[in-house]
Amino acid sequence: MIVGEIAGQFDTVREKCPLVHCITNYVTVNDVANAVLAIGASPIMADDINEAADIASVASALVINMGTLNQRTVASMLAAGKAANQKGIPVVFDPVGAGASAFRNQTAKAVMENVRVDILRGNLSEMSFMAGLEVSTKGVDSSAEDEKNDSASVAKNAAEKYGCIAAITGAVDTVSDGSRIVRISNGHPMLSKVTGTGCMTSGIVGAFAGASDNMLSAAAAGICAMGIAGELAYEKAGELGTGSFHIAVIDALSKIDRALAAERIRADEK
């Protein structure tokens, strides 16, 4: 049942072509825009305080990513988030590097206190921190020490704490609304060797959220999309190296429809 629920999202996003407002980091902004386009949505990358709220208010979804954090964009994130909330537009928050610095911790707290987040997506270290656990975050990557945490428990606790969907990406991905828990086994290890696949995933999740009323299946669909794309990209270009693999991921995202997703999704629900 869960596979069909997730797969159905793929044709919907292409039919609706939602406008996804991304306030993301400058290392990956081009990749995020291309990934959102490839999955069938329309990206706009507006992070200036003079227009952030206006753009968010007319978008189908807002994605906030604190990868390359600076004080200027924090104000834009909060303004955009509040505008999205006022319009009932779903908000996806990627707390990149949460737990790694006081500034990141303060920003993550400010976003969660001032913006109603619909989907919170991060790696296990970041999500463990957001759930209130002690962490040993390794920059923007999940640390080996934090990988010992039980992802299902962390996702459930984070979802309950914030009243949102909590999505944890890793070797096996976990998505929870506080009661339902979906585990996803798609993906390829080479995805971790390319900068921006996490940011791209959050952008894609925003695309599905902007086209759906079901935030659990939207989050799961976005994560499955990147996992499947990684598998297809490795089959096509993995032996050529990370540069070719990187481009092949975008190619693969552009080809995934409901039928292909239903065939490739490896997910189960507890």
N, C-alpha and C positions, 0 to 999 in steps of 0.2 A: 504493500500500500504506500509506504513512504517513498519508494522509488518513483511510482507514478505521480505522486504529489509533487515531487521535485522536478521530474522531467517535464511536466506540464508547464512549468514556469518559462522554459526556453522559447517556445513559440510565442508566448504572451509578451515577453519583453521585446521581441522583434516586431510584433504587431503594433505595440503601443509606442515604441521608441521614446521612452521617458527622457526628460532633460535632467541630467545629473550634475548638480553643482558640487564641485570638488575643491576643497581647500586642503591641498596636499603639499608634499614637500618637493623642493626644487630638484632634488636628485632624480625623482621618479615621475615628475609631472607629465612628461611626454608619453611615457609608458602607460601611465594610468589612463590618459586620454585615448590612446590607441586601443587599450583593452576594453574600455567602455564602448567605443565605436564598434569594435569587433564583435561584441556580444549582442549588438543591436540597439544600443541606446545612444544618446547624444550628450557629450560632455561639455561643460563650461567651467573653466578654471579661473574663478574670480576671487582674489583674496585681499583686495584693497578695502579698507574700512568704508570708503566712500560709496561702494556699490554692493558690498557683501550681503547686506540685509535685503536690498532690492532684488538681487539675483536669486537669493534663497527663497524669497516669497513667491516667485513665479516658476520655480523648479518643481520637478516631480519627486526629487530626493536630494538630501544634502549629505555629503561625506566629509567628515572632519578628520584630518590626519596630522599628528604632531611630530612627524619624522624629522624635519629640519626646523625646530621650534625657534621662534623669535617673538619678542614682545609685540611687534606690529601685527602679526597674524593672530595672536591670541585674542586681541580685541575683535578682529574680524570673525573669528570662530564663534565667539559668544554672541555677537550681533546677528550673525547668520543663523545660528542655532535658535535664538529667541524668535526671529522672524519665521523660521520654518515651523516652530511650535505653534505660533499664532495662526498659521494657515493649515495646520494639520498635516504637514509634509514630513514624511519619515526621515529620521536622522540616524546616520551610521557614524560611529565614533571608533577610530583606530588609535588607541593610546600608545603609540610607538615609544618604546624605551621607558615606559612607566616603571618606576622603581630605580632608575639609573641616576637621577639627579633631583635635587630639591625643586628646580624649576619645572621639570617635567611632572613631578608629583603634584606640585601646586596647580599646574595647568589642568591636569587630569581631574583633580578635585573640583576646580572651578567649572569645568565643562559639565561634570555630573551634577553639580549643585545648581547650575543656572540653566541647563538645557535638558529637556526631556529626551533622552536617547532611546531609540527603538531597537537598535542592534549595536552591541558592543563586541568588536572583533579584535583579537590579538593573539600573540603566541602565549605559551603556558606561563612564562615568567611574568609577562605584562598582565595577564588575566589573574594570576595568583595575587599580584600586588593589588589589583582592583578589587579582588574579593576580600582583601584585608589580611593576607598572609605575609609573613616575612619572606623576602626574596633575595636572590643574589644575581640580579639581572646583569647580563653580559652585553653592555651597550644596547643595541636594538635587537639583539638575538636572545633567544631563550637559553638559559644556562643549564649545564648538565645537572647541577644540584636541584634546580627547580623542576626538571623533567621527572623527578621522583614523585611529584605531586600527582594526585589522581585527577585527571582532566574532567571526568564526569562530575566529581564533587565540586571542583572549582567552578565549572560552568553553571551548575545548579545553584551554588551559593551566590555567584555574581548575578545571575538572573533574578534571584529572589531579593537580593540586596537593592538592586536598582530598578526592579520591575520592568525588565527588558529581555530581549533575546541575547544570550551570551554565546559567542562563537569562538572556539579555540582551535587554531590551526597548528598542525604538527604532522608527525608521521601518520598518525590517525587523528582526524579532526573530530571535534565534539561540539554539538549545537544543542542548547537547552533553553526552554522557556521557564524553567523552574520545576516543571513536572515531567514533560516529555524530554527525552534525551536521544539525540540522533548521532550515531557514529558513522563517519565517512572514511573509507579506506582508499580513495582514489589519490593519484599523485605519483611523483617520481622524485628520488633524492636530488636529481640535477636542478630542480626548481630552487633549491637552497643555494645554488652556485651562481644565480643570476640576481643582480640587484633589482629590487622593486616588485618581486612577485607577491609579497604580502600587501603592499600598497595597491597593486593592481587588483588583488582579490577584494580588498575593501571597496574599491571603485565599482567592481562588478557586482558585489553585494548591493551597493547603492542602486545600480541599474535594475536589479530584480526587485528591490524594495519599492522603487518608484513605479513599478508596473503591477504590484501585487497588494492584496489586502492581508496576506498571510506572511508575517515577518519571519516565522520559523522556517517555512519552506523557502522563502526568499533568501535567507542567510545560507541555508543548506545548498540551494541551487548555485549561488555565487561561489561557494567553496568547491562544490563539485565541478563547476565549469573550469576553474583553474587546475584542479586535479586531473581532469580528463585531458585538458589542453597539454599539461605536462607529459602525460603518457603518450599522446599522439605526437607531440613534438620530439620526444626521445626516439620514437619509432622512425620518424622521418629524418631527423638531423642530429640526434644525440651523439653519434660517432664523429661528427664533424667538429664538435667543440661547443663551448658555451655561447659564442656569438651567433652561430647558426641556430642553436637551440632556442635562444632568445627570440629571434624572428619567427621561428616555427611555432612558438607559443601563441603569438598574435594570429598567425595563419590558422592555427587549430581553433582558437576561440571563434573566429569568423565562420567556421564550418559546423559548429555544434548546433543541432536542432533537437527537437523533442525525440525523434526516433533514435538518433545517435546517443543522446543522453540516456534514454531508457535502456539502451544496449550496454552502455559503459558504466553507469552509476553503480558503485559498490557502497551501499548504505544500509543500515539497519536501525531499528528503533527499540529502545528499552522501555 
